[in-house]
């Protein structure tokens, strides 16, 4: 087995997709299989969520820069194989949600990347990272748009929990 140098972060610093959209195209099928495997890992590795979100945006025509970024994620996994989520039963279950938005995070279309996480007690039960559908004109508007999305998800999760816990 070939060894690699472990990385400290899942994605290279100052990752910009516009730099990655032009360039030589790599093997699409292999790239799709790798990113698909990483998508599966996101279920237990919330720290990969943003990186996998960025990599999945090049599924049709991945370039060498996207391939290099995907290999960076693998090197990060090599150095953090002991990380994961551990769930334990606790008393006093309380649903909490946290959210954040990145104004104009996508330089190509100026859309906002939103992220959120929900805890049930002290355990993470849901998280997301996605682009918002519309463009915000200010950071305040971006936060309001994100808060609206997280409120909808919180209502949905509460309905599930009420049905589950009675």
C-alpha positions as CSV (number, residue, x, y, z in Angstrom):
1,X,0.0,0.0,0.0
2,X,1.3,3.4,-1.0
3,X,1.6,6.0,1.8
4,X,0.5,9.6,1.5
5,X,1.0,12.7,3.5
6,X,-2.1,13.3,5.7
7,X,-3.8,16.7,5.4
8,X,-5.1,18.9,8.2
9,X,-8.2,20.2,6.3
10,X,-10.7,18.5,3.9
11,X,-10.2,21.1,1.2
12,X,-7.3,23.3,0.2
13,X,-7.4,26.9,1.5
14,X,-8.9,29.6,-0.7
15,X,-10.6,27.0,-2.9
16,X,-12.1,28.8,-5.8
17,X,-14.2,26.9,-8.4
18,X,-13.7,29.4,-11.2
19,X,-10.0,28.3,-11.2
20,X,-11.1,24.7,-11.5
21,X,-13.7,25.0,-14.3
22,X,-11.2,25.4,-17.1
23,X,-8.5,22.9,-17.7
24,X,-8.0,19.4,-18.9
25,X,-10.9,17.0,-18.2
26,X,-10.1,13.8,-16.3
27,X,-11.8,10.3,-16.3
28,X,-15.4,11.2,-15.5
29,X,-16.5,7.7,-14.3
30,X,-13.7,7.3,-11.8
31,X,-14.2,10.9,-10.5
32,X,-18.0,10.2,-10.1
33,X,-17.3,6.9,-8.2
34,X,-14.9,8.7,-5.8
35,X,-17.2,11.6,-5.1
36,X,-20.1,9.1,-4.7
37,X,-18.1,7.2,-2.1
38,X,-17.3,10.5,-0.3
39,X,-21.1,11.3,-0.3
40,X,-21.7,8.1,1.6
41,X,-19.0,9.1,4.1
42,X,-20.7,12.4,4.8
43,X,-23.4,10.5,6.8
44,X,-20.8,10.0,9.6
45,X,-18.2,12.7,8.8
46,X,-19.9,16.1,9.0
47,X,-16.5,17.7,8.5
48,X,-16.5,16.6,4.8
49,X,-19.9,18.2,4.0
50,X,-18.6,21.4,2.4
51,X,-15.7,19.7,0.5
52,X,-18.0,17.0,-1.0
53,X,-20.6,19.7,-1.9
54,X,-17.9,21.6,-3.8
55,X,-16.5,18.4,-5.5
56,X,-20.0,17.2,-6.6
57,X,-20.5,20.3,-8.7
58,X,-18.1,18.9,-11.3
59,X,-19.6,15.5,-11.8
60,X,-20.3,16.1,-15.6
61,X,-16.8,17.4,-16.6
62,X,-14.3,17.1,-13.8
63,X,-11.0,18.9,-14.4
64,X,-7.5,18.1,-13.1
65,X,-7.9,20.7,-10.4
66,X,-11.1,19.0,-9.1
67,X,-9.4,15.7,-9.2
68,X,-6.5,17.1,-7.2
69,X,-9.0,18.5,-4.7
70,X,-10.7,15.1,-4.4
71,X,-7.3,13.5,-3.7
72,X,-6.7,16.1,-1.1
73,X,-9.9,14.9,0.7
74,X,-8.6,11.4,0.6
75,X,-5.3,12.5,2.2
76,X,-7.4,14.3,4.8
77,X,-9.3,11.1,5.5
78,X,-6.0,9.2,5.9
79,X,-4.9,11.6,8.7
80,X,-8.3,11.7,10.4
81,X,-9.5,8.1,10.3
82,X,-10.3,8.1,14.0
83,X,-12.9,10.9,13.6
84,X,-16.6,10.2,13.5
85,X,-19.9,10.6,15.2
86,X,-20.8,8.7,18.3
87,X,-24.4,8.6,19.6
88,X,-25.3,7.8,23.2
89,X,-28.6,7.7,25.0
90,X,-29.1,10.8,27.3
91,X,-31.9,12.3,29.3
92,X,-33.4,15.7,28.5
93,X,-33.6,15.5,24.8
94,X,-33.6,19.0,23.2
95,X,-33.6,19.9,19.5
96,X,-31.2,22.7,18.6
97,X,-30.4,24.2,15.2
98,X,-27.5,26.4,14.1
99,X,-27.1,28.0,10.7
100,X,-24.7,30.2,8.7
101,X,-24.6,31.7,5.2
102,X,-21.7,32.8,3.0
103,X,-22.7,35.9,1.0
104,X,-21.8,35.5,-2.7
105,X,-19.8,32.4,-2.0
106,X,-20.0,31.3,-5.6
107,X,-18.1,33.8,-7.7
108,X,-19.6,32.5,-11.0
109,X,-23.3,33.1,-10.1
110,X,-23.1,35.1,-6.8
111,X,-25.3,32.6,-5.0
112,X,-25.1,32.0,-1.3
113,X,-23.8,28.8,0.3
114,X,-25.8,28.0,3.3
115,X,-25.0,25.5,6.1
116,X,-26.8,24.2,9.1
117,X,-26.6,21.6,11.8
118,X,-29.2,20.2,14.2
119,X,-28.4,18.6,17.6
120,X,-30.7,16.3,19.5
121,X,-29.3,16.6,23.0
122,X,-25.6,16.7,22.6
123,X,-25.6,14.6,19.4
124,X,-25.6,15.8,15.8
125,X,-28.6,14.3,13.9
126,X,-28.8,16.4,10.7
127,X,-26.7,18.8,8.7
128,X,-26.6,20.4,5.3
129,X,-24.5,22.6,3.0
130,X,-26.2,23.9,-0.2
131,X,-26.6,26.8,-2.5
132,X,-29.6,29.0,-2.0
133,X,-32.0,29.4,-4.9
134,X,-31.8,33.1,-5.2
135,X,-29.2,35.8,-5.0
136,X,-29.1,38.0,-1.8
137,X,-28.3,41.7,-2.0
138,X,-26.8,41.9,1.5
139,X,-25.4,39.7,4.2
140,X,-28.5,40.4,6.4
141,X,-30.8,39.2,3.6
142,X,-28.6,36.1,3.1
143,X,-28.9,35.3,6.8
144,X,-32.7,35.8,6.7
145,X,-33.0,33.5,3.7
146,X,-30.9,30.8,5.5
147,X,-32.9,31.2,8.7
148,X,-36.1,30.6,6.7
149,X,-34.7,27.4,5.3
150,X,-33.5,26.1,8.7
151,X,-36.9,27.0,10.2
152,X,-38.7,24.8,7.7
153,X,-36.3,21.9,8.4
154,X,-36.7,22.4,12.2
155,X,-40.5,22.2,11.9
156,X,-40.2,19.0,9.8
157,X,-37.8,17.5,12.3
158,X,-40.0,18.4,15.2
159,X,-43.0,16.7,13.6
160,X,-40.9,13.6,13.1
161,X,-39.7,13.7,16.8
162,X,-43.2,14.3,18.2
163,X,-44.4,11.3,16.2
164,X,-41.4,9.2,17.3
165,X,-41.3,10.1,21.0
166,X,-45.1,10.5,21.3
